[in-house]
Amino acid sequence: DGDGLLDTEEIERGTDPNNPDTDGDRLTDKEEVDRGTDPLNPDTDGDGLLDGDEGQWGANPLVADTDGDTIPDGRE
């Protein structure tokens, strides 16, 4: 699928070897593996923002409250 992961790696991880973005979060499965996000969950940290959108907002897709103000990134 051109995402940079071998089909065997995709099968081991449970991702779709025919879809470069298995969870539809705007990051390829390879980008997710490299960043430590979950390629099977579009919102790894559960804050309400897609992993692929967090970067444009300056948020961390691994931390639900990037700025530590007790409000999840997806609500700010």
Secondary structure as UniProt FT lines:
FT   HELIX           7..13
FT   TURN            17..18
FT   TURN            22..23
FT   HELIX           29..35
FT   TURN            39..40
FT   TURN            44..45
FT   HELIX           51..54
FT   HELIX           55..57
FT   TURN            61..62
FT   TURN            66..67
FT   HELIX           73..75
//
